[in-house]
């Protein structure tokens, strides 16, 4: 199972780095577009590219954000509970999260398939929607794996003597 933890950590770390790279490219594209607008030569489709890239950046960042525990946590409800109750609630919420992200991944995969079959594209650049939608589905699947790894790491490994 430690191999699973390493693989999940490696994938989520790589996705996080890719998200940062895409974010830098988004900033550069926006800056160049603003400068070129001063000369009456805006980059066609910048809004579309930034919109699609923004969705990808957020999706790619979620698994590593979960691993880093950088998301919002409301723990004042369980601070006075026993360790067993806290662990139980931890596992329960992580399983709910896994189910949610698996459902979202399944829905996005189905939606991407429809986009592919029907040829949905952006209005200006005619860029297809399905690669972005498949990417979002994959990110949700990876998030589910990260949540499973969190259960294993925090409950099973920490419980070992």
Secondary structure, DSSP 8 states (H G I E B T S, - for coil): -HHHHHHHHHHHHHHHHHHHHHHHHHHHHHHHHHHHHHTT---TTHHHHHHHHHHHHHHHHHHHHHHTT-S----TTTTTS-HHHHHHHHHHHHHHHHHHHHHHHHHHHHHHHHHHHHT-B-TTT--BSHHHHHHHHHHHHHHHHHHHHHHIIIIIIHH--
